[in-house]
Amino acid sequence: MTALSGIETPQEARIHLSVEPAETPNLDGLPLCAREALAPFLTTLAFPVSGHGTVDERLLNTGPAPLTKTRPRT
């Protein structure tokens, strides 16, 4: 389970997951869990970082992933 509360995204924010892969079922699903936890705060993982693969790959390889504000649905 992934959960966040009271998050405010400043100009530059990053998320860094710290997990034990052998003890984490559905490891590949963590980026989606992070997006779902951030969604109520209108925040998501940023687009891929130039030269570093996708944001999901960076997050799963223990690198920090940038966060960005999303636009509310209309």
Backbone torsions as a table, in degrees:
resi	resn	phi	psi	omega
1	MET	NA	137.7	178.2
2	THR	-120.2	132.2	180.0
3	ALA	-148.7	145.4	175.7
4	LEU	-136.2	149.6	174.9
5	SER	-141.4	144.6	175.9
6	GLY	65.5	26.8	-177.8
7	ILE	-80.3	134.6	172.8
8	GLU	-121.8	124.5	-178.3
9	THR	-88.6	112.5	175.7
10	PRO	-75.9	-168.2	-178.9
11	GLN	-57.6	-36.4	-179.9
12	GLU	-139.5	112.4	178.5
13	ALA	-131.1	149.6	179.6
14	ARG	-135.9	153.4	175.2
15	ILE	-117.9	141.0	-179.9
16	HIS	-135.0	115.9	179.4
17	LEU	-84.4	141.3	175.7
18	SER	-129.1	103.8	-177.7
19	VAL	-136.4	159.9	172.7
20	GLU	-96.9	106.9	-175.4
21	PRO	-52.2	-39.6	-178.8
22	ALA	-67.0	-22.1	-178.1
23	GLU	-106.9	10.7	-175.9
24	THR	-116.7	100.0	176.1
25	PRO	-66.7	147.1	179.1
26	ASN	56.5	46.8	180.0
27	LEU	-54.6	-40.4	-178.7
28	ASP	-66.4	-17.7	179.9
29	GLY	-87.3	-2.3	-178.0
30	LEU	-59.9	-41.7	178.0
31	PRO	-58.6	-39.5	177.8
32	LEU	-65.5	-41.6	177.0
33	CYS	-60.4	-41.3	178.4
34	ALA	-63.0	-44.2	179.0
35	ARG	-61.1	-42.7	-179.7
36	GLU	-65.2	-38.5	179.0
37	ALA	-69.7	-32.6	-178.5
38	LEU	-82.1	-23.6	-173.3
39	ALA	-54.2	-44.1	-179.9
40	PRO	-61.1	-19.7	-179.7
41	PHE	-98.1	12.3	-178.8
42	LEU	53.3	42.0	-179.7
43	THR	-131.6	146.2	177.8
44	THR	-148.1	173.4	173.9
45	LEU	-69.3	139.4	-178.4
46	ALA	-72.1	169.9	177.8
47	PHE	-64.7	165.3	-178.1
48	PRO	-51.1	142.2	178.6
49	VAL	-85.7	126.3	-177.7
50	SER	-52.1	128.8	176.1
51	GLY	78.5	3.3	-176.9
52	HIS	-124.4	18.7	-177.8
53	GLY	76.3	-162.4	-179.3
54	THR	-80.4	162.2	177.0
55	VAL	-61.4	-39.9	178.9
56	ASP	-60.4	-45.3	179.4
57	GLU	-61.8	-42.9	-179.3
58	ARG	-63.0	-44.3	-179.7
59	LEU	-63.5	-43.5	-179.0
60	LEU	-72.4	-19.1	177.8
61	ASN	-97.2	26.5	176.4
62	THR	63.7	18.9	174.3
63	GLY	-90.5	155.1	176.4
64	PRO	-71.1	142.0	178.1
65	ALA	-115.7	132.8	-179.7
66	PRO	-70.5	149.0	176.3
67	LEU	-108.1	153.5	178.3
68	THR	-144.2	154.0	175.9
69	LYS	-75.1	145.7	174.4
70	THR	-105.0	165.2	176.7
71	ARG	-90.6	139.8	177.0
72	PRO	-63.4	146.1	177.4
73	ARG	-69.8	142.1	178.7
74	THR	-112.8	NA	NA
